Amino acid sequence: SFPCSATVARADDSSQKAHQVSLPDQVAGPLQVRAQLMYRKVDQFLLNFLFGADKGYTAPITVMSEDNAVVQVQS
């Protein structure tokens, strides 16, 4: 793990394709990245609102797509 500014990946800014992050000098080597696109048919907030959070109802989550990549981090 490494510290990453919250401004690196903003959901409302699709114009930027690459981001630069400052890391400590001692951090270098391969970084394994895994991303998943998950889908839930019913919003959890709505279920809690309709039935109460104490009931423990949850809608199943489906993984729609996923991918892995290795990024070489250089100091």
Biotite code that builds the C-alpha atoms (Angstrom):
import biotite.structure as struc

atoms = struc.array([
    struc.Atom([0.000, 0.000, 0.000], chain_id="A", res_id=1, res_name="SER", atom_name="CA", element="C"),
    struc.Atom([1.049, 3.598, -0.511], chain_id="A", res_id=2, res_name="PHE", atom_name="CA", element="C"),
    struc.Atom([-0.429, 7.018, 0.218], chain_id="A", res_id=3, res_name="PRO", atom_name="CA", element="C"),
    struc.Atom([-2.440, 8.413, -2.652], chain_id="A", res_id=4, res_name="CYS", atom_name="CA", element="C"),
    struc.Atom([-4.060, 11.819, -2.857], chain_id="A", res_id=5, res_name="SER", atom_name="CA", element="C"),
    struc.Atom([-7.842, 11.808, -3.253], chain_id="A", res_id=6, res_name="ALA", atom_name="CA", element="C"),
    struc.Atom([-7.455, 14.237, -6.149], chain_id="A", res_id=7, res_name="THR", atom_name="CA", element="C"),
    struc.Atom([-5.627, 11.650, -8.282], chain_id="A", res_id=8, res_name="VAL", atom_name="CA", element="C"),
    struc.Atom([-8.747, 9.915, -9.557], chain_id="A", res_id=9, res_name="ALA", atom_name="CA", element="C"),
    struc.Atom([-11.829, 12.095, -9.640], chain_id="A", res_id=10, res_name="ARG", atom_name="CA", element="C"),
    struc.Atom([-14.976, 10.482, -11.012], chain_id="A", res_id=11, res_name="ALA", atom_name="CA", element="C"),
    struc.Atom([-16.206, 13.757, -12.510], chain_id="A", res_id=12, res_name="ASP", atom_name="CA", element="C"),
    struc.Atom([-13.005, 14.414, -14.501], chain_id="A", res_id=13, res_name="ASP", atom_name="CA", element="C"),
    struc.Atom([-12.946, 12.053, -17.479], chain_id="A", res_id=14, res_name="SER", atom_name="CA", element="C"),
    struc.Atom([-10.645, 14.291, -19.542], chain_id="A", res_id=15, res_name="SER", atom_name="CA", element="C"),
    struc.Atom([-7.474, 13.095, -17.820], chain_id="A", res_id=16, res_name="GLN", atom_name="CA", element="C"),
    struc.Atom([-6.145, 9.707, -18.914], chain_id="A", res_id=17, res_name="LYS", atom_name="CA", element="C"),
    struc.Atom([-2.940, 9.574, -16.846], chain_id="A", res_id=18, res_name="ALA", atom_name="CA", element="C"),
    struc.Atom([-2.154, 10.698, -13.336], chain_id="A", res_id=19, res_name="HIS", atom_name="CA", element="C"),
    struc.Atom([1.143, 11.360, -11.631], chain_id="A", res_id=20, res_name="GLN", atom_name="CA", element="C"),
    struc.Atom([1.532, 10.467, -7.966], chain_id="A", res_id=21, res_name="VAL", atom_name="CA", element="C"),
    struc.Atom([4.460, 11.378, -5.721], chain_id="A", res_id=22, res_name="SER", atom_name="CA", element="C"),
    struc.Atom([5.732, 8.382, -3.768], chain_id="A", res_id=23, res_name="LEU", atom_name="CA", element="C"),
    struc.Atom([8.463, 8.061, -1.143], chain_id="A", res_id=24, res_name="PRO", atom_name="CA", element="C"),
    struc.Atom([11.903, 7.304, -2.646], chain_id="A", res_id=25, res_name="ASP", atom_name="CA", element="C"),
    struc.Atom([12.099, 3.832, -1.122], chain_id="A", res_id=26, res_name="GLN", atom_name="CA", element="C"),
    struc.Atom([8.937, 2.643, -2.929], chain_id="A", res_id=27, res_name="VAL", atom_name="CA", element="C"),
    struc.Atom([9.809, 0.903, -6.189], chain_id="A", res_id=28, res_name="ALA", atom_name="CA", element="C"),
    struc.Atom([8.940, -2.341, -7.950], chain_id="A", res_id=29, res_name="GLY", atom_name="CA", element="C"),
    struc.Atom([5.843, -3.999, -9.323], chain_id="A", res_id=30, res_name="PRO", atom_name="CA", element="C"),
    struc.Atom([2.417, -2.810, -8.176], chain_id="A", res_id=31, res_name="LEU", atom_name="CA", element="C"),
    struc.Atom([-0.416, -5.300, -8.695], chain_id="A", res_id=32, res_name="GLN", atom_name="CA", element="C"),
    struc.Atom([-3.681, -3.502, -9.549], chain_id="A", res_id=33, res_name="VAL", atom_name="CA", element="C"),
    struc.Atom([-7.061, -5.246, -9.591], chain_id="A", res_id=34, res_name="ARG", atom_name="CA", element="C"),
    struc.Atom([-10.286, -3.526, -10.616], chain_id="A", res_id=35, res_name="ALA", atom_name="CA", element="C"),
    struc.Atom([-13.836, -4.838, -10.541], chain_id="A", res_id=36, res_name="GLN", atom_name="CA", element="C"),
    struc.Atom([-17.057, -3.383, -11.913], chain_id="A", res_id=37, res_name="LEU", atom_name="CA", element="C"),
    struc.Atom([-19.784, -4.504, -9.525], chain_id="A", res_id=38, res_name="MET", atom_name="CA", element="C"),
    struc.Atom([-23.542, -4.271, -9.982], chain_id="A", res_id=39, res_name="TYR", atom_name="CA", element="C"),
    struc.Atom([-26.259, -4.369, -7.349], chain_id="A", res_id=40, res_name="ARG", atom_name="CA", element="C"),
    struc.Atom([-29.837, -4.468, -8.657], chain_id="A", res_id=41, res_name="LYS", atom_name="CA", element="C"),
    struc.Atom([-31.315, -2.715, -5.615], chain_id="A", res_id=42, res_name="VAL", atom_name="CA", element="C"),
    struc.Atom([-29.581, 0.102, -3.747], chain_id="A", res_id=43, res_name="ASP", atom_name="CA", element="C"),
    struc.Atom([-28.664, -0.847, -0.167], chain_id="A", res_id=44, res_name="GLN", atom_name="CA", element="C"),
    struc.Atom([-29.923, 2.514, 1.123], chain_id="A", res_id=45, res_name="PHE", atom_name="CA", element="C"),
    struc.Atom([-33.360, 1.785, -0.377], chain_id="A", res_id=46, res_name="LEU", atom_name="CA", element="C"),
    struc.Atom([-33.496, -1.673, 1.214], chain_id="A", res_id=47, res_name="LEU", atom_name="CA", element="C"),
    struc.Atom([-32.583, -0.199, 4.593], chain_id="A", res_id=48, res_name="ASN", atom_name="CA", element="C"),
    struc.Atom([-35.201, 2.537, 4.177], chain_id="A", res_id=49, res_name="PHE", atom_name="CA", element="C"),
    struc.Atom([-37.986, 0.111, 3.199], chain_id="A", res_id=50, res_name="LEU", atom_name="CA", element="C"),
    struc.Atom([-37.310, -2.727, 5.620], chain_id="A", res_id=51, res_name="PHE", atom_name="CA", element="C"),
    struc.Atom([-35.035, -1.226, 8.285], chain_id="A", res_id=52, res_name="GLY", atom_name="CA", element="C"),
    struc.Atom([-31.300, -1.642, 8.656], chain_id="A", res_id=53, res_name="ALA", atom_name="CA", element="C"),
    struc.Atom([-31.791, -4.042, 11.566], chain_id="A", res_id=54, res_name="ASP", atom_name="CA", element="C"),
    struc.Atom([-33.380, -6.662, 9.249], chain_id="A", res_id=55, res_name="LYS", atom_name="CA", element="C"),
    struc.Atom([-30.067, -7.281, 7.515], chain_id="A", res_id=56, res_name="GLY", atom_name="CA", element="C"),
    struc.Atom([-31.465, -7.548, 3.980], chain_id="A", res_id=57, res_name="TYR", atom_name="CA", element="C"),
    struc.Atom([-28.898, -7.165, 1.226], chain_id="A", res_id=58, res_name="THR", atom_name="CA", element="C"),
    struc.Atom([-29.179, -7.412, -2.537], chain_id="A", res_id=59, res_name="ALA", atom_name="CA", element="C"),
    struc.Atom([-26.706, -9.754, -4.215], chain_id="A", res_id=60, res_name="PRO", atom_name="CA", element="C"),
    struc.Atom([-23.702, -8.190, -5.904], chain_id="A", res_id=61, res_name="ILE", atom_name="CA", element="C"),
    struc.Atom([-22.701, -9.344, -9.387], chain_id="A", res_id=62, res_name="THR", atom_name="CA", element="C"),
    struc.Atom([-19.202, -8.809, -10.759], chain_id="A", res_id=63, res_name="VAL", atom_name="CA", element="C"),
    struc.Atom([-19.837, -7.511, -14.283], chain_id="A", res_id=64, res_name="MET", atom_name="CA", element="C"),
    struc.Atom([-16.194, -7.203, -15.336], chain_id="A", res_id=65, res_name="SER", atom_name="CA", element="C"),
    struc.Atom([-12.750, -7.398, -13.791], chain_id="A", res_id=66, res_name="GLU", atom_name="CA", element="C"),
    struc.Atom([-9.154, -6.991, -14.832], chain_id="A", res_id=67, res_name="ASP", atom_name="CA", element="C"),
    struc.Atom([-5.655, -7.186, -13.395], chain_id="A", res_id=68, res_name="ASN", atom_name="CA", element="C"),
    struc.Atom([-2.542, -5.262, -14.326], chain_id="A", res_id=69, res_name="ALA", atom_name="CA", element="C"),
    struc.Atom([1.002, -4.865, -13.086], chain_id="A", res_id=70, res_name="VAL", atom_name="CA", element="C"),
    struc.Atom([2.393, -1.335, -12.992], chain_id="A", res_id=71, res_name="VAL", atom_name="CA", element="C"),
    struc.Atom([6.143, -0.896, -12.624], chain_id="A", res_id=72, res_name="GLN", atom_name="CA", element="C"),
    struc.Atom([6.775, 1.807, -10.000], chain_id="A", res_id=73, res_name="VAL", atom_name="CA", element="C"),
    struc.Atom([10.109, 3.577, -10.400], chain_id="A", res_id=74, res_name="GLN", atom_name="CA", element="C"),
    struc.Atom([11.767, 5.664, -7.733], chain_id="A", res_id=75, res_name="SER", atom_name="CA", element="C"),
])
